[in-house]
Amino acid sequence: MKNILCSIFGHKPPVYAKKGWFSPGQEYAKVHKNITIDGIGRQHADVYSECPRCKESFKLCKIHLP
């Protein structure tokens, strides 16, 4: 179930999660490769993470793979 704050302001990035044994900014995320290859030969991927507020997985960013 989505948190009301997530509905209004969007998901909370994992770097602002409650601190644990890891340092801030070192939380794990999952990379999902796309089959898309652009004009310069780079493959695209999406990075998903878990919102610390509602525990829902969301797209954190897009990256280029080498």
Gaussian input, Z-matrix of N, CA and C with variables (Angstrom, degrees):
# hf/3-21g

backbone

0 1
 N
 C     1     B1
 C     2     B2     1     A1
 N     3     B3     2     A2     1     D1
 C     4     B4     3     A3     2     D2
 C     5     B5     4     A4     3     D3
 N     6     B6     5     A5     4     D4
 C     7     B7     6     A6     5     D5
 C     8     B8     7     A7     6     D6
 N     9     B9     8     A8     7     D7
 C    10    B10     9     A9     8     D8
 C    11    B11    10    A10     9     D9
 N    12    B12    11    A11    10    D10
 C    13    B13    12    A12    11    D11
 C    14    B14    13    A13    12    D12
 N    15    B15    14    A14    13    D13
 C    16    B16    15    A15    14    D14
 C    17    B17    16    A16    15    D15
 N    18    B18    17    A17    16    D16
 C    19    B19    18    A18    17    D17
 C    20    B20    19    A19    18    D18
 N    21    B21    20    A20    19    D19
 C    22    B22    21    A21    20    D20
 C    23    B23    22    A22    21    D21
 N    24    B24    23    A23    22    D22
 C    25    B25    24    A24    23    D23
 C    26    B26    25    A25    24    D24
 N    27    B27    26    A26    25    D25
 C    28    B28    27    A27    26    D26
 C    29    B29    28    A28    27    D27
 N    30    B30    29    A29    28    D28
 C    31    B31    30    A30    29    D29
 C    32    B32    31    A31    30    D30
 N    33    B33    32    A32    31    D31
 C    34    B34    33    A33    32    D32
 C    35    B35    34    A34    33    D33
 N    36    B36    35    A35    34    D34
 C    37    B37    36    A36    35    D35
 C    38    B38    37    A37    36    D36
 N    39    B39    38    A38    37    D37
 C    40    B40    39    A39    38    D38
 C    41    B41    40    A40    39    D39
 N    42    B42    41    A41    40    D40
 C    43    B43    42    A42    41    D41
 C    44    B44    43    A43    42    D42
 N    45    B45    44    A44    43    D43
 C    46    B46    45    A45    44    D44
 C    47    B47    46    A46    45    D45
 N    48    B48    47    A47    46    D46
 C    49    B49    48    A48    47    D47
 C    50    B50    49    A49    48    D48
 N    51    B51    50    A50    49    D49
 C    52    B52    51    A51    50    D50
 C    53    B53    52    A52    51    D51
 N    54    B54    53    A53    52    D52
 C    55    B55    54    A54    53    D53
 C    56    B56    55    A55    54    D54
 N    57    B57    56    A56    55    D55
 C    58    B58    57    A57    56    D56
 C    59    B59    58    A58    57    D57
 N    60    B60    59    A59    58    D58
 C    61    B61    60    A60    59    D59
 C    62    B62    61    A61    60    D60
 N    63    B63    62    A62    61    D61
 C    64    B64    63    A63    62    D62
 C    65    B65    64    A64    63    D63
 N    66    B66    65    A65    64    D64
 C    67    B67    66    A66    65    D65
 C    68    B68    67    A67    66    D66
 N    69    B69    68    A68    67    D67
 C    70    B70    69    A69    68    D68
 C    71    B71    70    A70    69    D69
 N    72    B72    71    A71    70    D70
 C    73    B73    72    A72    71    D71
 C    74    B74    73    A73    72    D72
 N    75    B75    74    A74    73    D73
 C    76    B76    75    A75    74    D74
 C    77    B77    76    A76    75    D75
 N    78    B78    77    A77    76    D76
 C    79    B79    78    A78    77    D77
 C    80    B80    79    A79    78    D78
 N    81    B81    80    A80    79    D79
 C    82    B82    81    A81    80    D80
 C    83    B83    82    A82    81    D81
 N    84    B84    83    A83    82    D82
 C    85    B85    84    A84    83    D83
 C    86    B86    85    A85    84    D84
 N    87    B87    86    A86    85    D85
 C    88    B88    87    A87    86    D86
 C    89    B89    88    A88    87    D87
 N    90    B90    89    A89    88    D88
 C    91    B91    90    A90    89    D89
 C    92    B92    91    A91    90    D90
 N    93    B93    92    A92    91    D91
 C    94    B94    93    A93    92    D92
 C    95    B95    94    A94    93    D93
 N    96    B96    95    A95    94    D94
 C    97    B97    96    A96    95    D95
 C    98    B98    97    A97    96    D96
 N    99    B99    98    A98    97    D97
 C   100   B100    99    A99    98    D98
 C   101   B101   100   A100    99    D99
 N   102   B102   101   A101   100   D100
 C   103   B103   102   A102   101   D101
 C   104   B104   103   A103   102   D102
 N   105   B105   104   A104   103   D103
 C   106   B106   105   A105   104   D104
 C   107   B107   106   A106   105   D105
 N   108   B108   107   A107   106   D106
 C   109   B109   108   A108   107   D107
 C   110   B110   109   A109   108   D108
 N   111   B111   110   A110   109   D109
 C   112   B112   111   A111   110   D110
 C   113   B113   112   A112   111   D111
 N   114   B114   113   A113   112   D112
 C   115   B115   114   A114   113   D113
 C   116   B116   115   A115   114   D114
 N   117   B117   116   A116   115   D115
 C   118   B118   117   A117   116   D116
 C   119   B119   118   A118   117   D117
 N   120   B120   119   A119   118   D118
 C   121   B121   120   A120   119   D119
 C   122   B122   121   A121   120   D120
 N   123   B123   122   A122   121   D121
 C   124   B124   123   A123   122   D122
 C   125   B125   124   A124   123   D123
 N   126   B126   125   A125   124   D124
 C   127   B127   126   A126   125   D125
 C   128   B128   127   A127   126   D126
 N   129   B129   128   A128   127   D127
 C   130   B130   129   A129   128   D128
 C   131   B131   130   A130   129   D129
 N   132   B132   131   A131   130   D130
 C   133   B133   132   A132   131   D131
 C   134   B134   133   A133   132   D132
 N   135   B135   134   A134   133   D133
 C   136   B136   135   A135   134   D134
 C   137   B137   136   A136   135   D135
 N   138   B138   137   A137   136   D136
 C   139   B139   138   A138   137   D137
 C   140   B140   139   A139   138   D138
 N   141   B141   140   A140   139   D139
 C   142   B142   141   A141   140   D140
 C   143   B143   142   A142   141   D141
 N   144   B144   143   A143   142   D142
 C   145   B145   144   A144   143   D143
 C   146   B146   145   A145   144   D144
 N   147   B147   146   A146   145   D145
 C   148   B148   147   A147   146   D146
 C   149   B149   148   A148   147   D147
 N   150   B150   149   A149   148   D148
 C   151   B151   150   A150   149   D149
 C   152   B152   151   A151   150   D150
 N   153   B153   152   A152   151   D151
 C   154   B154   153   A153   152   D152
 C   155   B155   154   A154   153   D153
 N   156   B156   155   A155   154   D154
 C   157   B157   156   A156   155   D155
 C   158   B158   157   A157   156   D156
 N   159   B159   158   A158   157   D157
 C   160   B160   159   A159   158   D158
 C   161   B161   160   A160   159   D159
 N   162   B162   161   A161   160   D160
 C   163   B163   162   A162   161   D161
 C   164   B164   163   A163   162   D162
 N   165   B165   164   A164   163   D163
 C   166   B166   165   A165   164   D164
 C   167   B167   166   A166   165   D165
 N   168   B168   167   A167   166   D166
 C   169   B169   168   A168   167   D167
 C   170   B170   169   A169   168   D168
 N   171   B171   170   A170   169   D169
 C   172   B172   171   A171   170   D170
 C   173   B173   172   A172   171   D171
 N   174   B174   173   A173   172   D172
 C   175   B175   174   A174   173   D173
 C   176   B176   175   A175   174   D174
 N   177   B177   176   A176   175   D175
 C   178   B178   177   A177   176   D176
 C   179   B179   178   A178   177   D177
 N   180   B180   179   A179   178   D178
 C   181   B181   180   A180   179   D179
 C   182   B182   181   A181   180   D180
 N   183   B183   182   A182   181   D181
 C   184   B184   183   A183   182   D182
 C   185   B185   184   A184   183   D183
 N   186   B186   185   A185   184   D184
 C   187   B187   186   A186   185   D185
 C   188   B188   187   A187   186   D186
 N   189   B189   188   A188   187   D187
 C   190   B190   189   A189   188   D188
 C   191   B191   190   A190   189   D189
 N   192   B192   191   A191   190   D190
 C   193   B193   192   A192   191   D191
 C   194   B194   193   A193   192   D192
 N   195   B195   194   A194   193   D193
 C   196   B196   195   A195   194   D194
 C   197   B197   196   A196   195   D195

   B1=1.4546
   B2=1.5345
   B3=1.2942
   B4=1.4582
   B5=1.5279
   B6=1.2981
   B7=1.4535
   B8=1.5310
   B9=1.3291
   B10=1.4661
   B11=1.5306
   B12=1.3347
   B13=1.4663
   B14=1.5234
   B15=1.3356
   B16=1.4657
   B17=1.5277
   B18=1.3256
   B19=1.4659
   B20=1.5287
   B21=1.3324
   B22=1.4596
   B23=1.5239
   B24=1.3280
   B25=1.4662
   B26=1.5198
   B27=1.3102
   B28=1.4583
   B29=1.5189
   B30=1.3172
   B31=1.4569
   B32=1.5252
   B33=1.3116
   B34=1.4547
   B35=1.5309
   B36=1.3317
   B37=1.4623
   B38=1.5294
   B39=1.3221
   B40=1.4632
   B41=1.5260
   B42=1.3230
   B43=1.4632
   B44=1.5298
   B45=1.3302
   B46=1.4565
   B47=1.5273
   B48=1.3305
   B49=1.4578
   B50=1.5279
   B51=1.3233
   B52=1.4615
   B53=1.5306
   B54=1.2870
   B55=1.4571
   B56=1.5299
   B57=1.3140
   B58=1.4571
   B59=1.5178
   B60=1.3060
   B61=1.4582
   B62=1.5240
   B63=1.3292
   B64=1.4597
   B65=1.5224
   B66=1.3020
   B67=1.4626
   B68=1.5198
   B69=1.3369
   B70=1.4633
   B71=1.5308
   B72=1.3135
   B73=1.4562
   B74=1.5093
   B75=1.3289
   B76=1.4620
   B77=1.5226
   B78=1.3149
   B79=1.4492
   B80=1.5301
   B81=1.3172
   B82=1.4609
   B83=1.5229
   B84=1.3242
   B85=1.4579
   B86=1.5266
   B87=1.3181
   B88=1.4680
   B89=1.5199
   B90=1.3241
   B91=1.4602
   B92=1.5196
   B93=1.3306
   B94=1.4627
   B95=1.5194
   B96=1.3327
   B97=1.4651
   B98=1.5212
   B99=1.3134
   B100=1.4648
   B101=1.5233
   B102=1.3078
   B103=1.4556
   B104=1.5297
   B105=1.3213
   B106=1.4537
   B107=1.5249
   B108=1.3234
   B109=1.4687
   B110=1.5181
   B111=1.3326
   B112=1.4611
   B113=1.5327
   B114=1.3279
   B115=1.4598
   B116=1.5162
   B117=1.3315
   B118=1.4605
   B119=1.5308
   B120=1.3272
   B121=1.4561
   B122=1.5187
   B123=1.3024
   B124=1.4644
   B125=1.5229
   B126=1.3361
   B127=1.4574
   B128=1.5245
   B129=1.3066
   B130=1.4611
   B131=1.5218
   B132=1.3382
   B133=1.4649
   B134=1.5296
   B135=1.3168
   B136=1.4602
   B137=1.5296
   B138=1.3232
   B139=1.4640
   B140=1.5242
   B141=1.3453
   B142=1.4550
   B143=1.5182
   B144=1.3194
   B145=1.4514
   B146=1.5232
   B147=1.3211
   B148=1.4508
   B149=1.5226
   B150=1.3179
   B151=1.4561
   B152=1.5284
   B153=1.3490
   B154=1.4593
   B155=1.5350
   B156=1.3271
   B157=1.4626
   B158=1.5268
   B159=1.3459
   B160=1.4721
   B161=1.5255
   B162=1.3332
   B163=1.4790
   B164=1.5229
   B165=1.3318
   B166=1.4603
   B167=1.5278
   B168=1.3293
   B169=1.4543
   B170=1.5315
   B171=1.3446
   B172=1.4575
   B173=1.5274
   B174=1.3496
   B175=1.4642
   B176=1.5243
   B177=1.3123
   B178=1.4519
   B179=1.5234
   B180=1.3395
   B181=1.4609
   B182=1.5261
   B183=1.3269
   B184=1.4632
   B185=1.5245
   B186=1.3303
   B187=1.4609
   B188=1.5270
   B189=1.3341
   B190=1.4649
   B191=1.5224
   B192=1.3078
   B193=1.4670
   B194=1.5231
   B195=1.3234
   B196=1.4778
   B197=1.5120
   A1=108.92
   A2=116.23
   A3=121.48
   A4=111.00
   A5=115.41
   A6=123.01
   A7=108.75
   A8=118.35
   A9=121.90
   A10=110.48
   A11=117.76
   A12=120.48
   A13=110.93
   A14=117.46
   A15=120.85
   A16=110.29
   A17=117.00
   A18=120.88
   A19=111.51
   A20=116.48
   A21=120.69
   A22=112.41
   A23=116.60
   A24=121.37
   A25=114.76
   A26=118.03
   A27=121.07
   A28=110.26
   A29=115.39
   A30=120.07
   A31=111.28
   A32=114.83
   A33=122.48
   A34=108.45
   A35=118.71
   A36=119.65
   A37=111.31
   A38=118.11
   A39=120.64
   A40=114.08
   A41=118.83
   A42=120.75
   A43=111.03
   A44=117.87
   A45=121.96
   A46=112.68
   A47=116.78
   A48=120.71
   A49=110.41
   A50=115.27
   A51=120.69
   A52=108.35
   A53=117.58
   A54=121.76
   A55=110.61
   A56=115.16
   A57=121.60
   A58=109.69
   A59=116.65
   A60=121.55
   A61=112.05
   A62=116.59
   A63=121.83
   A64=110.23
   A65=115.82
   A66=120.95
   A67=110.05
   A68=118.75
   A69=120.71
   A70=110.90
   A71=116.40
   A72=121.26
   A73=113.65
   A74=117.92
   A75=120.45
   A76=112.28
   A77=117.34
   A78=120.85
   A79=109.64
   A80=116.27
   A81=120.84
   A82=111.13
   A83=115.02
   A84=122.40
   A85=107.03
   A86=117.37
   A87=122.01
   A88=109.18
   A89=116.01
   A90=122.22
   A91=108.47
   A92=116.11
   A93=122.64
   A94=107.78
   A95=116.22
   A96=120.90
   A97=110.74
   A98=115.32
   A99=121.97
   A100=107.15
   A101=116.53
   A102=119.40
   A103=111.25
   A104=116.55
   A105=121.74
   A106=111.04
   A107=115.81
   A108=121.84
   A109=106.13
   A110=116.01
   A111=119.37
   A112=111.50
   A113=116.28
   A114=122.93
   A115=115.09
   A116=117.91
   A117=119.91
   A118=111.93
   A119=116.34
   A120=121.63
   A121=116.20
   A122=118.32
   A123=120.85
   A124=110.38
   A125=114.44
   A126=120.23
   A127=108.25
   A128=116.27
   A129=121.94
   A130=110.43
   A131=116.03
   A132=121.64
   A133=109.12
   A134=116.04
   A135=122.56
   A136=107.93
   A137=116.42
   A138=121.63
   A139=108.16
   A140=115.98
   A141=122.10
   A142=109.95
   A143=115.46
   A144=121.84
   A145=109.05
   A146=116.05
   A147=121.09
   A148=109.65
   A149=116.24
   A150=121.62
   A151=108.60
   A152=118.29
   A153=119.33
   A154=113.78
   A155=116.67
   A156=120.75
   A157=111.97
   A158=115.79
   A159=119.82
   A160=113.53
   A161=116.99
   A162=123.23
   A163=113.21
   A164=117.86
   A165=122.36
   A166=109.20
   A167=117.31
   A168=121.71
   A169=108.97
   A170=116.96
   A171=120.43
   A172=109.79
   A173=115.73
   A174=120.70
   A175=108.87
   A176=115.58
   A177=122.25
   A178=110.60
   A179=116.76
   A180=120.21
   A181=109.62
   A182=114.79
   A183=122.71
   A184=107.01
   A185=116.73
   A186=121.22
   A187=110.96
   A188=115.41
   A189=122.04
   A190=108.02
   A191=115.98
   A192=120.66
   A193=108.39
   A194=117.12
   A195=119.31
   A196=112.12
   D1=131.77
   D2=-177.51
   D3=-74.92
   D4=136.37
   D5=176.95
   D6=-69.64
   D7=145.57
   D8=-179.69
   D9=-61.42
   D10=-36.79
   D11=178.20
   D12=-65.47
   D13=-36.76
   D14=177.41
   D15=-66.15
   D16=-35.67
   D17=178.35
   D18=-66.22
   D19=-37.00
   D20=-177.05
   D21=-84.65
   D22=-48.86
   D23=-172.36
   D24=-105.41
   D25=-7.94
   D26=-175.50
   D27=94.18
   D28=171.35
   D29=-178.03
   D30=-69.67
   D31=152.55
   D32=179.76
   D33=-86.18
   D34=125.49
   D35=178.46
   D36=-60.92
   D37=146.94
   D38=-175.12
   D39=-64.88
   D40=-19.78
   D41=-179.40
   D42=-64.84
   D43=-21.98
   D44=178.88
   D45=-95.16
   D46=10.75
   D47=-179.93
   D48=-69.46
   D49=165.19
   D50=176.15
   D51=-57.05
   D52=134.42
   D53=-175.76
   D54=-70.00
   D55=138.86
   D56=179.71
   D57=-125.92
   D58=-144.54
   D59=-179.24
   D60=-73.80
   D61=-17.48
   D62=-178.92
   D63=-95.42
   D64=163.95
   D65=177.32
   D66=-83.43
   D67=154.50
   D68=177.46
   D69=-57.74
   D70=137.70
   D71=-179.58
   D72=88.94
   D73=-0.19
   D74=-178.71
   D75=-112.79
   D76=21.76
   D77=177.99
   D78=-70.22
   D79=154.17
   D80=179.89
   D81=-79.34
   D82=151.21
   D83=175.40
   D84=-140.97
   D85=167.75
   D86=-179.90
   D87=-114.50
   D88=135.77
   D89=177.90
   D90=-101.26
   D91=127.26
   D92=176.32
   D93=-112.86
   D94=111.53
   D95=-179.88
   D96=-71.97
   D97=143.89
   D98=172.41
   D99=-103.81
   D100=160.56
   D101=176.52
   D102=-86.74
   D103=-2.17
   D104=-177.84
   D105=-72.00
   D106=128.61
   D107=173.12
   D108=-122.70
   D109=126.12
   D110=-175.64
   D111=-82.52
   D112=-175.31
   D113=-175.40
   D114=-65.42
   D115=-17.78
   D116=178.92
   D117=-105.20
   D118=12.85
   D119=173.00
   D120=84.10
   D121=14.37
   D122=178.94
   D123=-95.08
   D124=137.32
   D125=176.27
   D126=-88.15
   D127=143.45
   D128=-179.18
   D129=-98.32
   D130=153.07
   D131=176.59
   D132=-148.07
   D133=156.39
   D134=176.05
   D135=-111.78
   D136=142.64
   D137=178.12
   D138=-109.58
   D139=124.68
   D140=-179.31
   D141=-112.66
   D142=144.11
   D143=178.16
   D144=-137.90
   D145=170.39
   D146=179.15
   D147=-100.84
   D148=131.26
   D149=176.71
   D150=-69.84
   D151=125.96
   D152=179.82
   D153=-67.66
   D154=-18.47
   D155=-179.54
   D156=-80.01
   D157=-54.61
   D158=-172.37
   D159=-109.78
   D160=-4.14
   D161=178.36
   D162=65.90
   D163=16.38
   D164=178.30
   D165=-88.93
   D166=140.37
   D167=176.72
   D168=-76.18
   D169=136.16
   D170=179.10
   D171=-143.85
   D172=159.05
   D173=-179.32
   D174=-74.78
   D175=118.19
   D176=-177.93
   D177=-85.96
   D178=-42.61
   D179=-179.92
   D180=-167.97
   D181=175.25
   D182=174.74
   D183=-116.08
   D184=146.08
   D185=179.52
   D186=-135.93
   D187=161.58
   D188=170.06
   D189=-100.10
   D190=135.54
   D191=175.32
   D192=-94.74
   D193=145.77
   D194=179.69
   D195=-68.50

